[in-house]
Amino acid sequence: MADLIWKGATPVSTQFDDVYFSAEDGLAESTYVFLEGNNLPERLQNQQTPHTIYELGFGTGLNFLVLFQLWNKSDRKNAINFVSVEKYPLGFADMEKSLRVWQGVEAEVDAFLEKYPRNTLQEGWYHIEIVEGLTLSLFIGEGLDMLKTAKAEGLKPADAWFLDGFAPSKNPDMWTPEVFENMAKLSMAGTTFATFTAAGFVRRGLQDVGFEVRKVKGFGRKRDMTVGKLCASL
């Protein structure tokens, strides 16, 4: 289970000594970094094929929430499976507290919390249909174990990646060459990624497994972030 403290309305992980989302505006940050960084508003509006989106670092579920809202606005043209991993899942009370602070997404929060398990999650896979056409496949455990077992679980390759583990300096296990290699194996030519970090070793690691990598303007006061796409599948 997650061990956290609260600084105002912002949850902070004591395991990693890092915030779960920006105290400046977590909702806007998630939208900018992960939705716009993967060009998902345009892709969901124009494409008719199903989408599989992978995330490293479920946290409070905020990225899933903003995707849920975007999906609703796109008239639900595409079925989506959102595949994520969390080693230290939040208890239901902390999850609810962290999400109730956001205005304008109350309907999505209600639908999500109605289906999210209230009991302590054990290690392994959970497949939760939040609403028809939108499924959360959540793995409780190590990120690398999620990547290695996703295909055997019957999950499709990624159309997009949200790389949202805690900062690389605080959570290095989420940002290793083996993680990047297994990401590439679960991707196709053209699969995109976006992440808040611009750390050089992260950019080089993704390039080494075939991703085209670009630095772009970060959110708010953050100077840079990283986006890109896979040039050719492994």
Secondary structure, DSSP 8 states (H G I E B T S, - for coil): ---EEEETTEEEETTTTEESS-TTTHHHHHIIIIIITTTHHHHHHH--S-EEEEEE--TTSHHHHHHHHHHHHTTT-S-EEEEEEESS---HHHHHHHHTT-SS-HHHHHHHHHHS--S---SEEEEEEEETTEEEEEEES-HHHHHHHTTTTT---EEEEEE--S-TTT-GGGS-HHHHHHHHHTEEEEEEEEES---HHHHHHHHHTTEEEEEEE-STT--EEEEEEESS--
